[in-house]
Amino acid sequence: MAQLDVQIAGLSLRNPVMPAAGPPGWNGDAMGACAEGGAGAIVSKTVSVLPAQAPTPNMAQIPGGFLNTELWSELPVEQFIAQEYPVARKTGLPLIISLGYTAGDITDLAPRVRPFADALELSTHYIGDDPSPMVQAIQAAKAAVDVPVFVKLSPFRDMRAAAQAAAEAGADGIVAVNSFGPCLGVDVETGRMLMGSRDGYGWLSGPALKPLALRCVFDVARSTSIPIIGVGGISNGVDAIEFLMVGASAVGVCTAAILRGPQVFGKIVAEMNAWLDSHGYASIAEIRGLALRHLDERAFRTSHVPPDLDVETCTGCGRCEVSCVYDAIHVVSKKAVLSRERCAGCGLCVTRCPVRALTLL
Ligand SMILES: Cc1cc2nc3c(=O)[nH]c(=O)nc-3n(C[C@H](O)[C@H](O)[C@H](O)COP(=O)(O)O)c2cc1C
């Protein structure tokens, strides 16, 4: 059993997996279900001064991802204060309360939610790409309350500049990233946009977002030392491990929790534990930032280096052969045979081999 508990910005978490702000924390009972499902902390749906008026429809599953135009909570903050946060607090888990958006909004909201908050998370989703409104919102939160303040970045910013500005403004941690957009989806059967927003725009989340989210976390980790909660396309334990390896201390999950229910948190935790055990790691601390450290060690090569092929391990499935555009690998008598002369060293076969018979370090 690997050590999965984590300290982040002064919060003690039993494990590093939590809901990302959104439908998994839309009310008190939902937040309770996240705790029962195995989350290490609770993050509530973003509230602002006025309830949102979200268009209908506002969520759609698409191949490889998910679109939403859900905005912030349609429930008033008064209801969260009177009913929802007290229920969430009964879980005993750290409660991170998500607020939006401007400095004025935060000055109003932060002291009102403070009695329930172990930390605040400030959404920057609707305040543009200029860091100034974010900086002002962080300063407003820090002036208003004494709990840690996380700032959640959207992926269309200059992540390094935004992260540095956030840290300088006093943020205690960064959540990266929010959904990406605007994007579009069409239902060809009706000829209508999938999203009911005025222009049909929606924001992308789920697996399609993960490579972008990883790059964002990586950039943030390289530009600040404050802790990061990595969010974007996490569906399983190995996804979460990837985020830790590029510098996150904990992870948030939204789309997978919508699609598979709140038990997904515990499943991801169990998968992380199994992965760490099977790879000989005793704690998540051992893998945090590993990919950043290896990047510094890696030689930058432009020569065509072929992969190593372990013939014993090869099952002759032929996946490498079918996608080798250089015609450098063929399955002969149920074993892959690699032409080192023809190989262009692209590495695709390494990522397609289901048994890791091909490796390229
Ligand atoms: C339906 C939906 C509603 C969301 N609402 C919020 C929100 O209120 N506040 C916020 O900061 N992020 C919100 N998000 C963004 C998620 O917290 C998360 O950053 C994003 O979806 C990427 O993570 P995922 O791929 O695990 O979903 C929402 C996402 C979805 C899909």
The ligand as an ORCA input file, in Angstrom:
! r2SCAN-3c Opt
* xyz 0 1
  C     -20.604     20.379    -16.997
  C     -19.394     21.062    -16.451
  C     -19.533     22.123    -15.562
  C     -18.414     22.782    -15.060
  N     -18.559     23.795    -14.165
  C     -17.472     24.406    -13.643
  C     -17.607     25.394    -12.642
  O     -18.696     25.726    -12.184
  N     -16.469     25.988    -12.186
  C     -15.226     25.651    -12.651
  O     -14.229     26.202    -12.193
  N     -15.081     24.685    -13.574
  C     -16.164     24.059    -14.073
  N     -15.999     23.061    -14.986
  C     -14.656     22.681    -15.430
  C     -14.127     21.468    -14.642
  O     -13.956     21.773    -13.289
  C     -12.770     21.009    -15.209
  O     -11.828     22.037    -15.046
  C     -12.817     20.625    -16.672
  O     -14.042     20.018    -16.998
  C     -11.685     19.683    -17.036
  O     -11.683     18.533    -16.229
  P     -12.381     17.138    -16.663
  O     -11.814     16.780    -18.006
  O     -12.033     16.190    -15.567
  O     -13.819     17.425    -16.737
  C     -17.115     22.382    -15.489
  C     -16.988     21.306    -16.364
  C     -18.093     20.640    -16.841
  C     -17.893     19.485    -17.776
*
